[in-house]
Amino acid sequence: MSKNYYVATAIPYVNARPHLGHAILHTYADAFARYHRQQGDSVLYSAGTDEHGGKIAEAAEKAGKTPQKLVDGISASFKDGLAQLGISNDRFIRTTDPKHEKIATKIWKDLSDDIYKNSYIGMYCTGCEEFKTEAYIKETNGICPNHNREYEKVEEENYFFRLSKYEAQIKDAIISGKFNVQPKSRRNEILGVIKEGLEDISISRSAEKVSWGIPVPGDKSQVMYVWFEALMNYITTLDYPDGDDFKKFWPANMQVIGKDILRFHAAIWPAMLFGLGLDLPKTLYVHGFVTNEGQKMSKSLGNVVDPLDVVSKYGLDAFRYYIFRHGPASEDVDFSWDKFETAYNSELANELGNAVQRVSAMIKKYQNGVIGELSDSKHDVGQYHAAIAECRFDRALDAVWDQVRGLNQYIEEEKPWQIAKEKDDDHLKEVLAEAASSLMEIADLLVPFLPGTAEKIQYVFSEGVIRPLDDASLFPKHEG
C-alpha cells in the first residue's frame, strides 16, 4: 500500500562553496527518497540553502557584494552541484524566498506564548552564529576551534524561546522512540545534553549588529536568529499550516543532518514543534564528518576533496558507491584516493562490472544474444530492507555484494563455457538465464544507491535479448 514519505536534509549555510560533506548529506537523503519511490510511496524530498545571518553579511562585505548578490551566486552553485551529483530532490528551498520569510513570521507569532524579551550577556562566535557556554569556552581556551577566532562578548536585549519548558517532552520522545534519533551514539549524545538541562535560548539579534535577517514581527530593532529561523524551512516548504503538502507530508519521515548540528535538530527543533502543537519527525539520521586519510579536511592542509572531481574521474555511481559502502553510516567517512581506487577496481570493476560483461558476452556467444526465461528472485532480501530501515547503507550494500560474489562463484562452479563444449544446450540456457536473473535482481537492489548502474543492467537484460551498452564496460579499470 502506497504511503506518503517526506525526507529533508539540513540546509547548508551559504557562506562558502559546496564541499564533500554537503555531497554526503544529500546523497544519503537521496537513497531514502529513491528507495521509497521504488516501493511505490508518494515521496517528497526537500533540500535547500540557509541564507541569513551575520556570517553571510561578513562574507559579503569581504567579497564587495550585497548579501543578496552573494547568496544568489552560492545558492545557485549548490543547486547546480546537486544536479551534477544526481540528487533527486523535489524541492529546493531558500530562506530568502519570500514564501519562507512570510511563513517564518507566522511561525514566530504562533510561538509567541513561548517567546519573551530579556537582557543577555554572553560570549558569541560569529562563525558558528552561536553563543557558547562557559564550560565550552574554557575547554577551547577562548578560541573557536572551527573558525580560529576569539569569542566576542555580546551584551544586548534579545527575544528568548522557552526551550526549558519542553525538556521532559523531548527526552520522553527520544527514549520512547517516537522521535527516533539514529545512530545510537547520537541518541546517547543528545540525551546527555538534555540530562545537563536545557536552558532557554536567545532567538533574535540586534538589527544594528546583524541586519541580514528576517525582522521580528512587531519589532524591527531585532531580526530572527538565523538558526532558529532556518529550522522552520522543513515546514515552510510544505506551506505550513494550511497547505496541501503540509497536511499530506508532515510529520517528516526522515530528516538527515550532520553531527555538528545535533543539538539544533534534536532539542531546539522538537521544542519548536511542541510549541506549535505539531508531531515530531519520525527519524533523525545524523551522519558523521568527512576526513582525508584520518585528517580533518581543511584548505590550510590542502586536503579538501571536491566531489565533482571524483565524479569527473570515476563517474557518479562510483562516487555514490564509496560513500554508501565505505562510509559507515554511524561514523565519520574517511576518504582517500588510494582507498577509492582500490574499491573501484576490486569491487565495482572486477566483481560487478566483470559479472555483467561475462554473462552478456556468453549469452551473445552461445545463444546469439537470446536470453532464456528469467526467474523470479530466489534470495532473501530481508537483511537488505532492514539495513535501510536502520539507516545502515553500508550493510545494505554488503547484502547486495553477497549476491554479486555469489553470482561470480556460481559462474565459476557451473562453467558455462564447459557446458557449451559439451553441447548441453538446455542446461546452458538454464545456467545463463539464472545468471541474468541474478543480475536483474542485483540491479533492482541497486536502484536507491547506484541508479545509473541499475538502469544500465536492466537495459542490457530486460528485453529478452542482450542489448549492448554505448560504453564497453560499466566500470572501466583505472590505473593510478
C-alpha positions in Angstrom: 0.0 0.0 0.0 1.4 3.4 -1.0 2.3 5.8 1.7 3.4 9.4 1.9 7.1 9.8 2.6 8.9 13.1 3.4 12.7 13.3 3.6 14.5 16.6 4.2 18.2 17.5 4.5 19.7 20.1 6.7 20.1 23.2 4.6 23.8 24.2 4.3 24.9 27.7 5.2 26.0 29.6 2.0 29.0 31.5 3.3 31.2 29.2 1.2 31.0 26.8 -1.8 29.7 23.3 -1.6 32.1 20.6 -0.3 32.3 16.8 0.2 30.3 16.9 3.4 27.4 18.5 1.6 27.6 15.9 -1.1 27.4 13.1 1.5 24.4 14.7 3.3 22.4 14.9 0.1 23.5 11.5 -1.3 22.3 9.8 1.9 18.9 11.5 1.7 18.7 10.7 -2.0 19.0 7.0 -1.2 16.0 7.2 1.2 14.0 9.1 -1.5 14.8 6.7 -4.3 14.2 3.6 -2.1 10.7 4.8 -1.1 9.8 5.8 -4.7 10.8 2.3 -5.7 8.4 0.9 -3.0 5.6 2.9 -4.6 5.4 5.6 -2.0 4.5 9.2 -2.7 7.8 10.9 -1.9 8.7 14.5 -1.3 12.5 15.2 -0.9 13.4 18.7 0.1 16.8 20.3 0.1 17.9 24.0 0.1 20.2 26.7 1.4 20.3 28.7 4.6 21.0 32.3 3.6 20.6 34.8 6.5 22.8 35.9 9.4 25.9 37.8 10.4 28.3 35.4 8.8 26.7 36.0 5.4 26.9 39.8 5.9 30.5 39.5 6.9 31.4 37.3 3.9 29.5 39.6 1.5 31.4 42.7 2.8 34.7 40.9 2.3 33.6 40.0 -1.2 32.5 43.5 -2.0 28.9 42.3 -2.7 25.5 42.8 -1.2 24.4 39.8 0.9 21.6 39.0 -1.6 24.1 39.0 -4.5 26.4 36.7 -2.5 23.7 34.2 -1.6 22.2 34.2 -5.0 25.5 33.0 -6.5 26.4 30.5 -3.9 22.9 29.1 -3.7 22.9 28.6 -7.5 26.2 26.7 -7.2 24.6 24.4 -4.5 21.6 23.8 -6.7 23.8 23.1 -9.8 26.0 20.8 -7.7 23.0 18.7 -6.6 22.1 18.2 -10.2 25.6 17.1 -11.1 25.6 14.7 -8.2 22.3 13.1 -9.5 20.4 14.2 -6.4 16.6 13.7 -7.0 15.3 16.3 -4.7 11.7 17.5 -5.5 12.1 20.9 -3.7 14.9 23.4 -3.3 14.1 25.9 -0.6 16.0 29.1 0.0 15.5 31.0 3.3 15.5 34.3 1.3 12.4 33.1 -0.6 9.5 35.5 0.1 7.3 32.5 0.9 9.7 31.2 3.6 10.1 34.7 5.1 6.3 35.1 5.2 5.6 31.8 6.8 8.6 32.2 9.3 6.9 35.3 10.5 3.7 33.4 11.1 5.6 30.6 12.9 7.1 33.3 15.2 3.7 34.6 16.0 2.3 31.1 16.6 5.1 30.5 19.1 4.5 33.9 20.9 3.4 32.2 24.1 6.9 30.7 24.4 8.8 33.8 23.5 9.8 36.6 25.8 12.3 39.5 25.9 15.3 39.6 28.2 18.7 41.1 28.5 21.6 38.8 27.7 25.3 38.8 28.2 27.3 36.1 26.6 30.3 35.0 24.5 29.4 34.7 20.9 31.1 33.2 17.8 30.1 34.9 14.5 31.5 31.9 12.6 29.2 29.5 14.4 26.4 32.1 14.7 26.1 30.8 18.3 26.5 31.8 21.9 29.0 29.5 23.8 28.7 28.2 27.3 31.3 29.0 29.9 32.4 25.3 30.0 32.9 25.2 26.2 34.8 28.5 26.3 37.1 27.1 28.9 37.5 23.8 27.1 38.6 25.6 23.9 40.8 28.2 25.6 38.7 31.1 24.4 39.2 30.4 20.7 36.7 28.7 18.5 38.3 25.5 17.1 36.2 25.6 14.0 36.9 29.2 13.0 40.2 30.0 14.8 38.8 33.3 16.2 38.3 34.6 19.7 34.7 34.7 21.1 33.1 38.1 21.3 31.4 39.4 24.4 27.9 40.4 23.4 25.5 42.3 25.7 22.1 43.1 24.3 18.4 42.7 24.8 17.0 39.8 22.8 14.0 37.6 22.5 14.2 34.2 24.1 12.4 30.9 23.5 11.3 28.7 26.4 13.4 25.7 25.5 13.5 24.6 29.1 9.7 24.2 29.1 9.9 21.2 26.7 12.9 19.3 28.2 10.9 16.4 29.7 8.7 16.0 26.5 11.8 15.9 24.2 13.5 13.4 26.5 10.4 11.2 26.6 10.0 11.3 22.8 13.6 10.2 22.3 13.6 7.4 24.9 10.3 6.1 23.7 11.5 6.0 20.1 8.7 8.2 18.9 11.4 10.6 17.9 14.0 8.1 16.6 17.5 9.6 16.7 20.0 7.4 14.7 22.6 6.1 15.2 22.5 5.1 18.8 25.7 7.0 19.6 24.0 10.3 18.6 20.9 9.4 20.6 23.0 8.9 23.6 24.8 12.1 23.0 21.7 14.3 22.8 20.2 12.5 25.9 23.5 13.5 27.7 22.9 17.1 26.7 19.3 17.0 27.9 20.4 15.4 31.2 22.6 18.5 31.9 19.5 20.7 31.4 18.1 22.7 28.5 18.2 26.4 29.1 16.0 29.0 27.3 17.8 30.3 24.2 18.2 33.7 22.6 16.4 33.6 19.3 17.0 37.2 18.0 19.8 39.5 17.3 20.0 43.3 17.2 19.3 44.6 13.7 22.1 47.2 14.3 24.6 44.3 14.6 23.0 41.8 12.3 20.8 43.4 9.7 20.7 40.5 7.2 17.8 38.5 8.5 14.0 38.3 8.9 12.6 41.1 11.1 11.0 40.0 14.3 7.2 40.7 14.0 6.3 44.0 15.6 9.9 44.9 16.5 12.2 46.0 13.6 15.0 46.6 16.0 15.5 42.8 16.1 16.0 40.1 13.5 15.3 36.4 13.9 18.4 34.3 15.0 19.5 32.5 11.8 19.5 29.0 13.3 16.0 29.4 14.8 14.6 30.7 11.6 16.4 28.2 9.4 14.9 25.2 11.2 11.5 26.4 10.1 12.3 25.6 6.5 11.1 22.0 7.0 7.6 23.2 7.3 7.7 26.4 5.3 8.5 24.4 2.2 5.2 22.5 2.9 3.2 25.7 3.2 2.5 25.4 6.9 -0.1 25.4 8.3 -2.8 25.1 5.7 -1.1 23.9 2.6 -2.0 20.5 1.0 1.6 19.4 1.2 1.8 20.1 4.9 -1.4 18.1 5.5 -0.1 15.3 3.3 3.6 15.0 4.3 4.0 16.3 7.9 5.4 14.8 10.1 8.6 14.2 8.2 9.6 10.5 7.9 13.3 11.3 7.8 15.5 14.3 8.4 19.2 13.9 7.5 21.7 16.1 9.2 25.4 16.3 10.1 26.6 15.6 13.7 27.7 19.2 14.3 24.1 20.4 14.3 22.6 17.6 16.5 21.5 20.0 19.3 19.6 22.3 17.0 17.7 19.4 15.4 17.3 17.0 18.4 16.5 19.6 21.1 15.6 23.1 19.7 13.6 21.9 16.7 11.5 19.4 18.6 10.7 22.1 21.2 9.6 24.5 18.5 7.3 21.7 17.1 5.9 21.0 20.5 5.2 24.8 20.9 3.3 24.7 17.6 1.4 21.6 18.7 2.9 19.5 15.9 4.2 16.0 15.7 7.9 15.5 15.7 9.8 13.9 12.7 9.8 10.1 12.9 13.5 9.7 12.4 16.5 12.0 12.6 19.5 10.4 10.9 22.8 12.0 12.0 25.8 11.3 9.8 29.5 11.9 10.6 32.1 14.2 9.2 34.4 13.5 6.2 38.1 13.0 6.8 41.0 12.6 4.4 43.2 9.7 5.4 42.2 10.3 9.0 42.7 14.1 9.0 40.0 16.7 9.1 39.7 18.3 5.7 40.8 22.0 5.6 42.1 24.4 3.0 45.2 25.1 5.1 46.2 21.4 4.9 45.4 21.3 1.2 43.4 18.1 1.5 39.9 19.2 0.6 38.3 16.9 -1.9 35.8 18.3 -4.5 33.1 15.7 -5.0 32.7 16.8 -8.6 36.4 16.0 -9.2 35.7 12.4 -8.0 32.7 12.2 -10.3 34.6 13.6 -13.3 37.3 11.0 -12.9 35.4 7.9 -11.9 31.7 8.5 -12.6 28.7 9.4 -10.5 27.8 5.9 -9.3 31.4 5.1 -8.3 31.3 8.1 -6.0 28.0 7.1 -4.6 29.2 3.5 -4.0 32.2 4.6 -2.0 30.1 7.0 0.1 27.5 4.3 0.9 29.6 1.2 1.3 32.9 2.6 2.7 31.4 5.5 4.7 29.9 3.6 7.7 26.6 5.3 8.4 27.3 5.6 12.1 30.8 7.0 11.9 33.0 9.5 10.0 33.6 8.9 6.3 37.4 8.6 5.6 38.2 9.4 2.0 41.5 8.8 0.2 42.1 8.5 -3.5 44.0 5.2 -2.9 41.2 3.6 -1.0 38.7 4.9 -3.5 40.6 3.4 -6.4 41.0 0.1 -4.7 37.3 -0.1 -4.0 36.6 1.0 -7.6 38.8 -1.6 -9.3 38.4 -4.6 -7.0 34.6 -4.3 -6.2 33.0 -2.3 -9.0 35.1 -3.3 -11.9 36.3 -6.8 -11.0 33.2 -8.0 -9.3 30.1 -6.3 -10.6 31.3 -4.9 -13.9 33.0 -8.2 -14.8 29.9 -10.2 -13.9 27.7 -8.1 -16.3 30.3 -8.3 -19.1 30.8 -12.1 -18.8 27.2 -13.0 -18.6 26.2 -10.8 -21.5 29.2 -11.9 -23.6 28.4 -15.6 -23.0 24.7 -15.2 -23.9 25.7 -13.4 -27.1 28.4 -16.1 -28.0 26.5 -19.2 -27.1 22.8 -18.2 -27.7 23.0 -15.5 -30.3 22.1 -12.9 -27.7 18.8 -14.6 -26.8 18.2 -14.7 -23.0 16.3 -17.7 -21.6 13.3 -17.2 -19.4 14.2 -15.0 -16.4 13.2 -16.4 -13.0 11.8 -14.6 -10.0 14.0 -13.6 -7.1 15.3 -16.6 -5.0 17.3 -14.6 -2.5 16.2 -13.5 1.0 16.4 -9.7 0.9 15.1 -9.1 4.4 18.5 -8.1 5.7 18.8 -5.5 2.9 15.5 -3.9 3.7 16.2 -4.0 7.5 19.5 -2.3 6.9 17.9 0.6 5.0 15.3 1.0 7.7 18.1 1.2 10.3 20.0 3.8 8.1 22.8 1.4 7.5 23.6 1.8 3.8 26.9 0.0 4.2 25.1 -3.1 5.5 22.5 -2.9 2.7 25.3 -2.9 0.1 27.1 -5.7 1.9 23.9 -7.7 1.3 23.9 -6.8 -2.4 27.6 -7.7 -2.7 27.0 -11.0 -1.2 24.8 -11.7 -4.2 27.3 -10.2 -6.6 30.0 -12.5 -5.2 27.6 -15.4 -5.1 26.8 -14.9 -8.8 30.5 -14.9 -9.7 31.0 -18.1 -7.7 28.0 -19.7 -9.5 29.6 -18.9 -12.8 32.9 -20.4 -11.8 31.3 -23.5 -10.4 28.9 -24.1 -13.4 31.5 -23.2 -16.1 29.1 -22.3 -18.9 32.0 -22.4 -21.4 32.5 -26.1 -20.5 28.7 -26.8 -20.8 28.9 -25.2 -24.3 31.7 -27.6 -25.3 29.6 -30.5 -24.1 26.7 -29.2 -26.2 24.2 -29.5 -23.4 22.1 -26.6 -24.7 19.2 -26.9 -22.3 21.5 -26.9 -19.2 23.5 -24.0 -20.7 20.3 -22.0 -21.3 19.2 -22.6 -17.7 22.6 -21.6 -16.2 22.8 -18.4 -18.3 19.2 -17.5 -17.6 19.8 -17.9 -13.9 22.9 -15.7 -14.1 20.9 -13.0 -16.0 18.1 -13.3 -13.4 20.6 -12.7 -10.6 21.9 -9.6 -12.3 18.4 -8.2 -12.7 17.7 -8.8 -9.0 21.0 -7.1 -8.2 20.0 -4.2 -10.4 16.7 -3.9 -8.6 18.5 -3.7 -5.2 21.0 -1.1 -6.6 18.3 1.4 -7.6 18.5 3.5 -4.4 22.3 3.5 -4.4 23.6 3.3 -8.0 20.7 4.3 -10.1 22.7 4.7 -13.3 24.3 1.3 -13.0 20.9 -0.3 -12.2 19.4 1.3 -15.3 22.2 0.0 -17.5 22.0 -3.6 -16.2 18.2 -3.5 -16.7 18.7 -2.1 -20.2 21.1 -5.0 -21.1 19.0 -7.9 -19.9 15.3 -6.8 -19.8 14.1 -7.3 -23.3 14.7 -11.0 -23.9 17.9 -10.3 -26.0 21.2 -8.8 -25.0 21.3 -5.1 -25.8 24.8 -3.5 -26.0 25.8 -0.5 -23.9 27.2 2.6 -25.5 30.3 2.2 -23.3 32.2 -1.0 -23.4 32.1 -1.6 -19.7 30.1 -0.5 -16.7 33.3 0.3 -14.7 36.4 0.5 -16.9 39.5 -0.2 -14.8 41.6 2.8 -13.6 45.4 2.7 -13.5 46.7 5.2 -10.9 
